[in-house]
Amino acid sequence: MSREHLTKLGITLPEFPVTSVGSFPKPSYLKKAREDYSAQRIDQEALEREEERATQFWIEWQDQAGVDVLVDGEMYRGDMVTFFAETMRGFEIGGLIRSNGNRYYHKPIITSAVEWVQPITIEWFRFAQSLTEKPVKGMLTGPYTVMDWSFNEHYENRRDTTIGLAKEIRKEVEALVEAGCRIIQIDEPAISVRPEEMPLAVEAMQICTEGLDAYFISHVCVGSFDQIYPQLLELPVHNLDLELSNPDVDIMPLLQANVPQKDISCGLVDVHSREVESQDEVDARLSKALEIIPQDRIWVDPDCGLKTRTVEEAQAKLEVVVAAAHARRESPSE
């Protein structure tokens, strides 16, 4: 169990720690501010004030709702890859690409050797952490996903691109650790798509995390999960954040066949549905996880980021996860 490692880092968490994967929906005032900034009606300083306002809103709400490990909600980000590409040297930002449904993002183009030139998330981490006594996660996109979701016009192949990115993203991880961040999530949603590249994803994550004094989590979206498991367990992190509520994919038989020895963050609510699950539904999913994973290795959260939901839907979905976790703490044998 990694709880011992967390204790060494000065972090004490209850049973069934509640967290969220990372993103929250942007309040209406921030959406308007981002539109106004794009249209050059307001300047960068005015936009950042609204981003700080929205970040404070979500930190305070999570604190009051009973979440144990908080996220800043990514109020200052658009796309999870483009955000980092905009700051790192070696990228150009391309045109709009359709990603999911009617959602689009500006796909980055790697035109020269990538280079980390300055902290990317540090000031936002410090701001969020200053608003609460609970731990706030550092949130990064992993090198394999940045590679896979970018056009490459510089590196010889996918491996060289991924390793080059890993060496630079590690510098941001080091900066987070230096800033006092002790729980760092490095998301790799793309690694479930090409099973043959799992060894590359593992190698890249090793570069990002090796020898650093932090507790590492990685969120992995459902894809060809049966093709990457149990190789996924080789990913050098303490905690794997997995989707257990996706109605189209049941990964529980895979976990049963090869029980993970890592901590598992169990996604207990479906972020792709507007319907808010009942506490009984969420508890039933948690019960299934407990049949396989020891209680002291379970964290609980939504399946994925909540940014596609409304503010009210996101709050309701996370509230039911909190309620289920708290109920289990009070009656652990049930």
Residue pairs with C-beta under 8 A, 6 or more apart in sequence:
1 263
1 294
1 296
1 297
2 215
2 238
2 239
2 262
2 263
2 297
3 13
3 296
5 215
5 238
6 12
6 13
6 182
6 183
6 215
9 182
9 213
9 214
9 215
10 182
11 135
11 182
11 183
11 215
13 68
13 69
14 68
14 329
15 295
15 296
15 328
15 329
15 332
16 286
16 295
16 298
16 299
16 300
16 325
16 328
16 329
17 68
17 69
17 299
17 300
17 325
18 66
18 67
18 68
18 69
18 299
18 300
18 301
18 318
18 321
18 322
18 325
19 67
19 68
19 69
19 70
19 71
19 137
19 265
19 299
19 300
19 301
20 62
20 67
20 70
20 71
20 301
20 302
20 305
20 306
20 318
21 71
21 185
21 187
21 219
21 241
21 267
21 301
21 302
21 303
21 304
21 305
21 306
22 71
22 73
22 74
22 80
22 137
22 139
22 185
22 187
22 219
22 305
23 71
23 73
23 74
23 77
23 80
23 305
23 306
23 307
24 58
24 71
24 73
24 74
24 75
24 305
24 306
24 307
24 311
24 314
25 306
25 307
25 308
25 309
25 310
25 311
25 313
25 314
26 34
26 54
26 75
26 307
27 54
27 57
27 311
29 50
29 53
29 54
30 50
30 51
30 53
30 54
30 75
33 42
33 46
33 47
33 50
33 51
34 47
36 42
36 46
36 47
37 43
37 44
37 46
37 47
48 76
51 75
51 76
52 127
54 73
54 75
55 72
55 73
55 75
55 76
55 124
55 127
55 128
55 131
56 131
58 71
58 72
58 73
58 75
59 70
59 72
59 73
59 128
59 131
59 132
59 136
60 131
60 132
61 315
62 70
62 71
62 132
62 318
63 70
63 131
63 132
63 134
65 315
65 318
65 319
65 322
66 322
66 326
67 134
67 318
67 322
68 134
69 134
69 135
69 136
69 137
69 183
69 299
70 128
70 132
70 134
70 135
70 136
70 137
71 136
71 137
71 139
72 124
72 125
72 127
72 128
72 136
72 139
74 80
74 139
74 305
74 307
76 83
76 124
77 83
78 105
78 106
79 99
79 105
79 106
80 141
80 145
80 187
81 105
81 108
81 141
81 145
81 146
81 149
81 150
82 93
82 105
82 106
82 107
82 108
83 120
83 141
84 120
84 140
84 141
84 146
84 169
85 91
85 93
85 108
85 146
85 150
86 93
87 117
87 118
87 120
88 114
88 115
88 116
88 117
88 120
88 168
89 112
89 113
89 114
89 115
89 116
89 117
90 110
90 111
90 112
90 113
90 114
90 115
90 154
91 108
91 109
91 110
91 111
91 114
91 150
92 108
92 109
92 111
93 106
93 108
93 109
94 106
94 107
94 108
94 109
94 151
95 106
95 107
96 104
96 105
96 106
96 107
97 104
97 105
97 106
97 107
98 104
99 105
103 308
107 149
107 150
107 151
108 146
108 149
108 150
108 151
109 150
109 151
109 152
109 153
110 150
110 151
110 152
110 153
110 154
110 155
110 161
111 153
111 154
112 154
113 154
113 164
114 164
114 165
114 168
115 168
116 168
116 169
116 171
116 172
119 172
119 175
120 172
121 138
121 139
121 140
121 172
121 176
122 172
122 175
122 176
122 179
125 136
125 138
125 176
125 179
125 181
126 179
126 180
128 136
129 135
129 136
129 180
129 181
135 182
135 183
136 181
136 183
137 181
137 183
137 184
137 185
137 217
138 173
138 176
138 181
138 183
138 184
138 185
138 214
139 184
139 185
139 187
140 169
140 172
140 173
140 176
140 184
140 185
140 186
140 187
141 186
141 187
142 169
142 186
142 187
142 188
142 191
142 201
142 204
142 205
142 208
142 218
143 162
143 163
143 165
143 166
143 169
143 204
143 205
143 207
143 208
144 162
144 188
144 190
144 191
144 197
144 200
144 201
144 204
144 205
145 187
145 188
145 189
145 190
145 191
146 165
146 169
147 158
147 161
147 162
147 165
148 158
148 190
148 193
148 194
149 190
150 161
152 158
152 161
154 161
155 161
155 164
158 197
158 200
159 200
162 200
162 201
162 204
163 203
163 204
163 207
165 204
166 203
166 204
166 205
166 207
166 208
167 207
169 186
169 208
170 207
170 208
173 184
173 186
173 208
173 209
173 212
173 214
174 212
176 184
176 214
177 184
177 212
177 213
177 214
181 214
182 213
182 214
182 215
183 214
183 215
183 217
184 214
184 215
184 216
184 217
185 216
185 217
185 218
185 219
185 241
186 205
186 208
186 209
186 216
186 217
186 218
186 237
187 218
187 219
188 201
188 205
188 218
188 219
188 220
188 235
189 219
189 220
189 221
190 221
191 197
191 198
191 201
191 220
191 228
191 232
192 220
192 221
192 222
192 223
192 224
192 225
192 227
192 228
193 223
193 224
195 224
195 227
195 228
195 231
198 228
198 231
198 232
198 234
199 231
201 235
202 231
202 234
202 235
202 236
205 218
205 235
205 236
205 237
206 236
209 216
209 236
209 237
210 236
215 238
215 239
216 236
216 237
216 238
216 239
217 237
217 238
217 239
217 240
217 241
217 265
218 235
218 237
218 239
218 240
218 241
219 241
219 265
219 304
220 232
220 235
220 240
220 241
220 242
221 243
221 304
222 243
222 246
222 248
222 249
222 251
225 232
225 249
225 251
225 254
226 254
229 251
229 254
229 255
229 258
230 254
230 257
230 258
230 260
232 240
233 240
233 258
233 260
233 261
233 262
237 262
238 262
238 263
239 262
239 263
239 264
239 265
239 299
240 260
240 262
240 263
240 264
240 265
241 264
241 265
241 267
241 299
241 301
242 251
242 264
242 265
242 266
242 267
243 249
243 251
243 267
243 303
243 304
244 251
244 252
244 266
244 267
244 268
244 285
244 288
244 289
244 303
245 267
245 268
245 269
245 270
245 277
245 285
245 302
245 303
246 267
246 270
246 272
246 303
247 270
252 288
252 289
252 292
255 264
255 292
255 293
256 291
256 292
259 292
259 293
260 293
260 297
262 297
263 297
263 298
263 299
264 289
264 293
264 297
264 298
264 299
265 299
265 300
265 301
266 285
266 286
266 289
266 293
266 298
266 299
266 300
266 301
267 301
267 302
267 303
267 304
268 277
268 282
268 285
268 286
268 300
268 301
268 302
268 303
268 321
268 324
269 276
269 277
269 282
269 302
269 303
269 317
269 318
269 320
269 321
270 277
270 303
271 302
271 303
271 304
271 305
271 306
271 308
271 309
271 317
272 303
272 304
272 308
274 309
274 313
276 313
276 316
276 317
276 320
277 317
277 320
278 320
279 320
279 323
279 324
279 327
282 320
282 321
282 323
282 324
283 324
283 327
283 328
286 298
286 300
286 324
286 325
286 328
289 298
290 298
295 332
300 321
300 324
300 325
301 321
302 317
302 318
302 321
306 313
306 314
306 317
306 318
309 317
328 334
